[in-house]
């Protein structure tokens, strides 16, 4: 077997409406308008970056139009829906102080999927700064040992 399982650390999960609302809240611009500009540039054969554009957590990034569209328009970020389709064992690792993906572990626990386990690391935020690597490694080792 090529892959023994999946380990997702603080995965995002959002539908298009959530992405658009979050984009406008974070960057003060309509995601549709920014996406339309990116699509127009691609349609005209231009790969010229969108300057001072909100992208991910960067408020003033230079973004390739195709990259912007790939993330905000084309990506399926409904993580739990995607996971329901895989047959691989999955370990979802989240932090108890994650304000970027709050409640993700609780939502995952409600997913009826064989081979799904969650690890909520007390005190860790979305970026797992400080001393949380050991807990992540222990969780991965446990997943690998339980799925030889």
N, CA, C and O of each residue as an XYZ file, in Angstrom:
592
protein
N       0.842     -1.177      0.000
C       0.000      0.000      0.000
C       0.887      1.240      0.000
O       1.824      1.353      0.789
N       0.577      2.147     -0.883
C       1.360      3.367     -1.007
C       1.161      4.288      0.189
O       2.129      4.830      0.723
N      -0.078      4.469      0.608
C      -0.366      5.348      1.743
C      -1.055      4.547      2.830
O      -1.988      3.789      2.566
N      -0.581      4.727      4.063
C      -1.195      4.045      5.195
C      -2.343      4.830      5.792
O      -3.230      4.259      6.426
N      -2.330      6.126      5.593
C      -3.373      6.962      6.167
C      -3.101      8.420      5.891
O      -2.086      8.783      5.298
N      -4.023      9.246      6.330
C      -3.907     10.696      6.163
C      -3.809     11.352      7.532
O      -4.502     10.969      8.475
N      -2.942     12.337      7.621
C      -2.849     13.154      8.815
C      -3.087     14.592      8.382
O      -2.360     15.126      7.544
N      -4.101     15.211      8.953
C      -4.424     16.598      8.649
C      -4.242     17.418      9.914
O      -4.834     17.125     10.953
N      -3.416     18.447      9.812
C      -3.149     19.311     10.956
C      -3.854     20.641     10.722
O      -3.549     21.364      9.774
N      -4.795     20.946     11.597
C      -5.576     22.178     11.521
C      -6.112     22.428     10.112
O      -5.868     23.489      9.536
N      -6.843     21.455      9.551
C      -7.315     21.635      8.177
C      -8.410     22.688      8.082
O      -9.212     22.860      8.999
N      -8.426     23.393      6.946
C      -9.522     24.348      6.742
C     -10.776     23.597      6.312
O     -10.698     22.476      5.811
N     -11.891     24.203      6.505
C     -13.136     23.645      6.005
C     -14.094     24.803      5.781
O     -14.461     25.510      6.718
N     -14.491     24.986      4.539
C     -15.403     26.082      4.232
C     -16.099     25.817      2.909
O     -15.543     25.178      2.015
N     -17.318     26.313      2.797
C     -17.993     26.274      1.508
C     -17.810     27.628      0.835
O     -17.243     28.545      1.430
N     -18.280     27.760     -0.383
C     -18.050     28.998     -1.150
C     -18.643     30.218     -0.454
O     -18.028     31.284     -0.449
N     -19.821     30.078      0.129
C     -20.446     31.216      0.811
C     -19.608     31.649      2.013
O     -19.436     32.843      2.257
N     -19.089     30.680      2.760
C     -18.241     31.005      3.907
C     -16.941     31.667      3.453
O     -16.474     32.621      4.074
N     -16.360     31.156      2.370
C     -15.139     31.767      1.841
C     -15.382     33.223      1.451
O     -14.588     34.103      1.784
N     -16.486     33.470      0.743
C     -16.782     34.827      0.286
C     -17.020     35.763      1.470
O     -16.513     36.885      1.489
N     -17.775     35.311      2.438
C     -18.055     36.151      3.612
C     -16.776     36.420      4.399
O     -16.535     37.546      4.835
N     -15.966     35.393      4.577
C     -14.707     35.562      5.300
C     -13.746     36.479      4.571
O     -13.045     37.275      5.195
N     -13.713     36.369      3.254
C     -12.833     37.224      2.454
C     -13.225     38.688      2.619
O     -12.379     39.548      2.861
N     -14.517     38.954      2.484
C     -14.970     40.341      2.588
C     -14.721     40.891      3.996
O     -14.327     42.046      4.153
N     -14.948     40.075      5.000
C     -14.710     40.518      6.382
C     -13.219     40.800      6.612
O     -12.853     41.809      7.215
N     -12.376     39.902      6.126
C     -10.938     40.033      6.369
C     -10.311     41.159      5.549
O      -9.493     41.922      6.063
N     -10.690     41.264      4.280
C      -9.999     42.177      3.372
C     -10.811     43.399      2.946
O     -10.275     44.298      2.298
N     -12.091     43.443      3.301
C     -12.905     44.595      2.959
C     -13.215     44.725      1.481
O     -13.548     45.812      1.011
N     -13.110     43.633      0.746
C     -13.397     43.621     -0.690
C     -14.289     42.433     -0.997
O     -14.309     41.445     -0.263
N     -15.019     42.544     -2.083
C     -15.854     41.446     -2.544
C     -14.989     40.392     -3.225
O     -14.225     40.704     -4.137
N     -15.111     39.158     -2.783
C     -14.360     38.071     -3.419
C     -14.798     37.900     -4.873
O     -13.983     37.561     -5.731
N     -16.063     38.130     -5.150
C     -16.544     38.007     -6.533
C     -15.844     39.014     -7.442
O     -15.423     38.667     -8.545
N     -15.719     40.265     -6.981
C     -15.051     41.280     -7.805
C     -13.582     40.932     -8.044
O     -13.079     41.083     -9.158
N     -12.903     40.471     -7.009
C     -11.490     40.102     -7.150
C     -11.362     38.891     -8.072
O     -10.473     38.849     -8.923
N     -12.247     37.907     -7.907
C     -12.222     36.718     -8.765
C     -12.535     37.069    -10.216
O     -11.922     36.533    -11.139
N     -13.497     37.975    -10.408
C     -13.836     38.402    -11.771
C     -12.636     39.070    -12.442
O     -12.378     38.842    -13.624
N     -11.906     39.889    -11.696
C     -10.708     40.539    -12.253
C      -9.657     39.494    -12.602
O      -9.017     39.585    -13.650
N      -9.477     38.523    -11.749
C      -8.505     37.456    -12.029
C      -8.914     36.680    -13.280
O      -8.074     36.373    -14.127
N     -10.205     36.364    -13.394
C     -10.698     35.625    -14.555
C     -10.538     36.445    -15.828
O     -10.182     35.892    -16.869
N     -10.790     37.742    -15.770
C     -10.631     38.624    -16.922
C      -9.177     38.612    -17.394
O      -8.906     38.514    -18.591
N      -8.256     38.712    -16.455
C      -6.832     38.685    -16.839
C      -6.475     37.365    -17.516
O      -5.781     37.358    -18.532
N      -6.937     36.269    -16.971
C      -6.633     34.969    -17.585
C      -7.277     34.842    -18.963
O      -6.667     34.315    -19.893
N      -8.502     35.323    -19.088
C      -9.201     35.267    -20.382
C      -8.480     36.078    -21.454
O      -8.529     35.744    -22.637
N      -7.811     37.147    -21.026
C      -7.048     37.981    -21.951
C      -5.627     37.471    -22.152
O      -4.822     38.113    -22.827
N      -5.321     36.328    -21.571
C      -3.983     35.743    -21.730
C      -2.934     36.357    -20.826
O      -1.740     36.109    -20.998
N      -3.363     37.148    -19.873
C      -2.416     37.820    -18.974
C      -2.210     37.007    -17.709
O      -3.157     36.469    -17.136
N      -0.975     36.928    -17.292
C      -0.649     36.310    -16.013
C      -0.163     37.378    -15.034
O       0.426     37.067    -13.999
N      -0.416     38.624    -15.375
C       0.003     39.734    -14.524
C      -0.638     39.588    -13.145
O      -1.845     39.382    -13.022
N       0.193     39.698    -12.120
C      -0.264     39.523    -10.748
C      -1.284     40.580    -10.361
O      -1.225     41.725    -10.810
N      -2.195     40.176     -9.538
C      -3.111     41.113     -8.897
C      -2.328     41.711     -7.727
O      -1.933     40.993     -6.808
N      -2.109     43.000     -7.764
C      -1.297     43.667     -6.739
C      -2.147     44.085     -5.543
O      -3.321     44.430     -5.677
N      -1.517     44.043     -4.373
C      -2.153     44.466     -3.129
C      -3.539     43.835     -2.981
O      -4.531     44.503     -2.692
N      -3.557     42.543     -3.190
C      -4.792     41.772     -3.132
C      -4.750     40.868     -1.907
O      -3.710     40.292     -1.587
N      -5.866     40.748     -1.236
C      -5.949     39.826     -0.111
C      -5.869     38.389     -0.591
O      -6.566     37.993     -1.525
N      -5.013     37.616      0.056
C      -4.871     36.203     -0.296
C      -4.473     35.430      0.951
O      -3.482     35.756      1.605
N      -5.246     34.411      1.273
C      -5.053     33.628      2.491
C      -5.053     34.575      3.689
O      -6.090     35.162      3.999
N      -3.928     34.738      4.364
C      -3.869     35.636      5.522
C      -3.059     36.892      5.231
O      -2.730     37.645      6.148
N      -2.737     37.123      3.970
C      -1.929     38.291      3.582
C      -2.848     39.374      3.008
O      -3.512     39.143      1.997
N      -2.894     40.546      3.636
C      -3.820     41.577      3.170
C      -3.387     42.311      1.904
O      -4.225     42.917      1.237
N      -2.106     42.271      1.558
C      -1.631     43.036      0.400
C      -0.630     42.226     -0.407
O       0.500     42.664     -0.619
N      -1.036     41.063     -0.851
C      -0.147     40.168     -1.594
C      -0.182     40.465     -3.088
O      -1.141     41.046     -3.595
N       0.865     40.062     -3.780
C       0.873     40.022     -5.244
C       0.534     38.586     -5.608
O       1.290     37.667     -5.291
N      -0.597     38.391     -6.270
C      -1.119     37.046     -6.488
C      -1.315     36.774     -7.971
O      -1.922     37.574     -8.684
N      -0.803     35.651     -8.425
C      -1.065     35.191     -9.778
C      -2.575     34.931     -9.893
O      -3.150     34.298     -9.008
N      -3.223     35.401    -10.954
C      -4.672     35.221    -11.068
C      -5.106     33.756    -11.001
O      -6.130     33.438    -10.396
N      -4.334     32.873    -11.616
C      -4.694     31.449    -11.588
C      -4.620     30.896    -10.169
O      -5.441     30.063     -9.784
N      -3.645     31.352     -9.393
C      -3.523     30.894     -8.006
C      -4.710     31.352     -7.178
O      -5.269     30.587     -6.391
N      -5.084     32.602     -7.364
C      -6.228     33.120     -6.619
C      -7.481     32.322     -6.944
O      -8.219     31.926     -6.041
N      -7.722     32.089     -8.213
C      -8.920     31.344     -8.608
C      -8.855     29.892     -8.148
O      -9.873     29.316     -7.763
N      -7.681     29.307     -8.184
C      -7.534     27.925     -7.751
C      -7.913     27.775     -6.284
O      -8.547     26.794     -5.897
N      -7.527     28.742     -5.478
C      -7.824     28.629     -4.054
C      -9.261     29.030     -3.735
O      -9.970     28.290     -3.053
N      -9.689     30.168     -4.209
C     -10.986     30.699     -3.789
C     -12.167     30.225     -4.618
O     -13.282     30.171     -4.100
N     -11.972     29.885     -5.863
C     -13.114     29.512     -6.683
C     -13.169     28.018     -6.946
O     -14.239     27.413     -6.880
N     -12.023     27.419     -7.242
C     -12.026     26.036     -7.693
C     -11.852     25.014     -6.578
O     -12.238     23.855     -6.729
N     -11.282     25.435     -5.478
C     -10.969     24.483     -4.417
C     -12.228     24.047     -3.684
O     -13.116     24.852     -3.403
N     -12.284     22.771     -3.384
C     -13.343     22.247     -2.535
C     -12.752     22.146     -1.133
O     -11.988     21.229     -0.834
N     -13.112     23.092     -0.285
C     -12.549     23.122      1.058
C     -13.484     22.531      2.106
O     -13.317     22.766      3.303
N     -14.456     21.773      1.654
C     -15.356     21.083      2.578
C     -14.630     19.811      3.045
O     -14.925     18.706      2.591
N     -13.693     19.998      3.942
C     -12.799     18.922      4.362
C     -13.553     17.684      4.821
O     -13.210     16.572      4.419
N     -14.560     17.851      5.644
C     -15.274     16.686      6.169
C     -15.997     15.917      5.057
O     -16.057     14.688      5.096
N     -16.541     16.626      4.079
C     -17.199     15.945      2.959
C     -16.192     15.152      2.138
O     -16.487     14.052      1.670
N     -15.011     15.715      1.969
C     -13.962     15.015      1.224
C     -13.500     13.784      1.990
O     -13.311     12.718      1.405
N     -13.318     13.931      3.299
C     -12.850     12.809      4.115
C     -13.841     11.656      4.127
O     -13.441     10.494      4.198
N     -15.115     11.962      4.057
C     -16.132     10.916      4.053
C     -15.981      9.996      2.841
O     -16.469      8.866      2.852
N     -15.308     10.479      1.803
C     -15.159      9.707      0.573
C     -13.915      8.819      0.558
O     -13.800      7.935     -0.290
N     -12.985      9.045      1.483
C     -11.757      8.262      1.461
C     -11.890      6.997      2.306
O     -12.608      6.974      3.306
N     -11.200      5.970      1.894
C     -11.205      4.724      2.647
C     -10.009      4.628      3.584
O      -9.938      3.712      4.404
N      -9.080      5.553      3.474
C      -7.891      5.533      4.312
C      -8.223      5.941      5.748
O      -9.150      6.718      5.977
N      -7.466      5.419      6.708
C      -7.601      5.933      8.070
C      -7.142      7.386      8.097
O      -6.213      7.763      7.383
N      -7.792      8.190      8.914
C      -7.504      9.615      8.971
C      -7.328     10.052     10.425
O      -8.117      9.695     11.300
N      -6.287     10.825     10.655
C      -6.079     11.474     11.942
C      -6.202     12.973     11.717
O      -5.431     13.559     10.957
N      -7.173     13.589     12.380
C      -7.355     15.033     12.323
C      -6.785     15.626     13.602
O      -7.235     15.302     14.700
N      -5.795     16.493     13.455
C      -5.157     17.115     14.610
C      -5.586     18.577     14.654
O      -5.451     19.313     13.676
N      -6.101     18.976     15.803
C      -6.518     20.365     15.975
C      -5.997     20.876     17.304
O      -5.579     20.106     18.168
N      -6.030     22.188     17.445
C      -5.615     22.818     18.696
C      -6.817     23.358     19.440
O      -7.743     23.889     18.828
N      -6.809     23.227     20.754
C      -7.951     23.686     21.548
C      -8.136     25.200     21.476
O      -9.230     25.700     21.738
N      -7.086     25.930     21.126
C      -7.155     27.386     21.050
C      -7.180     27.894     19.609
O      -6.856     29.055     19.359
N      -7.558     27.042     18.667
C      -7.586     27.407     17.250
C      -8.769     28.317     16.964
O      -9.918     27.880     17.027
N      -8.496     29.581     16.651
C      -9.566     30.514     16.320
C      -9.800     30.599     14.811
O     -10.749     31.244     14.366
N      -8.935     29.947     14.020
C      -9.087     29.937     12.568
C     -10.071     28.858     12.128
O     -10.887     29.086     11.235
N      -9.995     27.689     12.750
C     -10.915     26.582     12.444
C     -11.571     26.103     13.735
O     -11.411     24.942     14.112
N     -12.308     26.981     14.420
C     -12.883     26.579     15.705
C     -13.954     25.509     15.540
O     -14.743     25.546     14.596
N     -13.974     24.568     16.458
C     -15.005     23.542     16.455
C     -14.809     22.444     15.436
O     -15.689     21.602     15.261
N     -13.667     22.433     14.756
C     -13.470     21.446     13.705
C     -13.441     20.023     14.263
O     -14.051     19.119     13.691
N     -12.739     19.824     15.371
C     -12.638     18.481     15.954
C     -14.012     17.971     16.373
O     -14.320     16.793     16.190
N     -14.836     18.851     16.936
C     -16.172     18.444     17.353
C     -17.035     18.067     16.145
O     -17.797     17.101     16.199
N     -16.913     18.824     15.068
C     -17.660     18.506     13.847
C     -17.178     17.184     13.258
O     -17.979     16.390     12.767
N     -15.874     16.950     13.308
C     -15.315     15.700     12.773
C     -15.780     14.508     13.587
O     -16.009     13.434     13.031
N     -15.922     14.678     14.895
C     -16.381     13.576     15.747
C     -17.783     13.115     15.366
O     -18.139     11.962     15.606
N     -18.585     14.005     14.772
C     -19.952     13.652     14.362
C     -19.989     12.937     13.013
O     -21.011     12.360     12.641
N     -18.878     12.975     12.283
C     -18.810     12.326     10.980
C     -18.744     10.823     11.185
O     -17.876     10.324     11.901
N     -19.650     10.113     10.564
C     -19.664      8.659     10.695
C     -18.747      8.062      9.643
O     -19.165      7.767      8.523
N     -17.486      7.889     10.026
C     -16.488      7.346      9.115
C     -15.608      6.373      9.865
O     -15.046      6.706     10.908
N     -15.492      5.185      9.341
C     -14.605      4.200      9.931
C     -13.168      4.653      9.731
O     -12.801      5.109      8.648
N     -12.364      4.528     10.764
C     -10.949      4.869     10.642
C     -10.639      6.330     10.874
O      -9.518      6.770     10.619
N     -11.608      7.093     11.353
C     -11.377      8.511     11.628
C     -11.104      8.686     13.116
O     -11.881      8.249     13.965
N      -9.992      9.329     13.407
C      -9.711      9.673     14.799
C      -9.291     11.131     14.864
O      -8.773     11.695     13.899
N      -9.526     11.726     16.024
C      -9.180     13.131     16.219
C      -8.232     13.261     17.403
O      -8.279     12.482     18.355
N      -7.390     14.249     17.316
C      -6.468     14.581     18.401
C      -6.559     16.081     18.595
O      -6.125     16.850     17.738
N      -7.120     16.500     19.717
C      -7.236     17.917     20.036
C      -6.149     18.231     21.053
O      -6.192     17.749     22.185
N      -5.179     19.036     20.653
C      -4.033     19.320     21.508
C      -4.331     20.551     22.360
O      -4.497     21.659     21.852
N      -4.391     20.323     23.655
C      -4.722     21.377     24.624
C      -3.680     22.493     24.581
O      -2.480     22.253     24.709
N      -4.173     23.721     24.399
C      -3.310     24.894     24.420
C      -2.765     25.317     23.065
O      -2.274     26.437     22.924
N      -2.843     24.442     22.065
C      -2.298     24.767     20.736
C      -3.280     25.647     19.970
O      -4.496     25.481     20.067
N      -2.714     26.599     19.196
C      -3.557     27.407     18.329
C      -3.493     26.827     16.912
O      -3.019     25.706     16.727
N      -3.952     27.561     15.935
C      -3.996     27.061     14.558
C      -2.604     26.758     13.997
O      -2.462     25.909     13.117
N      -1.588     27.443     14.498
C      -0.247     27.304     13.938
C       0.677     26.428     14.777
O       1.840     26.246     14.418
N       0.188     25.886     15.880
C       0.927     24.942     16.725
C       2.306     25.461     17.120
O       3.297     24.732     17.079
N       2.347     26.726     17.499
C       3.612     27.306     17.955
C       3.987     26.715     19.300
O       3.149     26.127     19.984
N       5.192     26.864     19.662
C       5.742     26.464     20.953
C       6.003     24.962     21.011
O       6.689     24.424     20.143
N       5.480     24.298     21.993
C       5.947     22.948     22.321
C       4.966     21.839     21.956
O       4.758     20.926     22.756
N       4.364     21.889     20.786
C       3.328     20.911     20.455
C       3.778     19.837     19.463
O       2.996     18.948     19.126
N       5.005     19.902     18.999
C       5.481     18.925     18.005
C       5.453     17.507     18.552
O       5.115     16.574     17.824
N       5.800     17.328     19.814
C       5.812     15.985     20.397
C       4.430     15.337     20.357
O       4.310     14.154     20.041
N       3.390     16.105     20.674
C       2.036     15.559     20.644
C       1.623     15.180     19.223
O       0.964     14.161     19.013
N       2.012     15.999     18.256
C       1.708     15.687     16.861
C       2.411     14.398     16.442
O       1.797     13.519     15.836
N       3.691     14.288     16.763
C       4.465     13.094     16.402
C       3.869     11.853     17.056
O       3.733     10.816     16.406
N       3.514     11.948     18.331
C       2.910     10.803     19.024
C       1.621     10.368     18.338
O       1.374      9.171     18.195
N       0.797     11.322     17.913
C      -0.447     10.992     17.222
C      -0.200     10.298     15.896
O      -0.900      9.344     15.556
N       0.791     10.767     15.141
C       1.124     10.155     13.853
C       1.648      8.731     14.061
O       1.252      7.814     13.342
N       2.525      8.547     15.029
C       3.062      7.207     15.321
C       1.943      6.259     15.690
O       1.919      5.116     15.235
N       1.011      6.726     16.518
C      -0.119      5.874     16.911
C      -0.962      5.481     15.702
O      -1.403      4.336     15.603
N      -1.190      6.417     14.783
C      -1.945      6.106     13.570
C      -1.222      5.043     12.735
O      -1.837      4.082     12.273
N       0.083      5.227     12.550
C       0.853      4.274     11.742
C       0.898      2.891     12.381
O       0.784      1.879     11.690
N       1.064      2.850     13.687
C       1.145      1.547     14.372
C      -0.203      0.824     14.400
O      -0.242     -0.407     14.423
N      -1.296      1.569     14.398
C      -2.606      0.933     14.430
C      -3.115      0.551     13.042
O      -4.156     -0.094     12.917
N      -2.384      0.949     11.997
C      -2.772      0.645     10.614
C      -1.565      0.158      9.831
O      -1.089      0.842      8.924
N      -1.063     -1.039     10.184
C       0.158     -1.522      9.509
C      -0.047     -1.828      8.041
O       0.892     -2.240      7.359
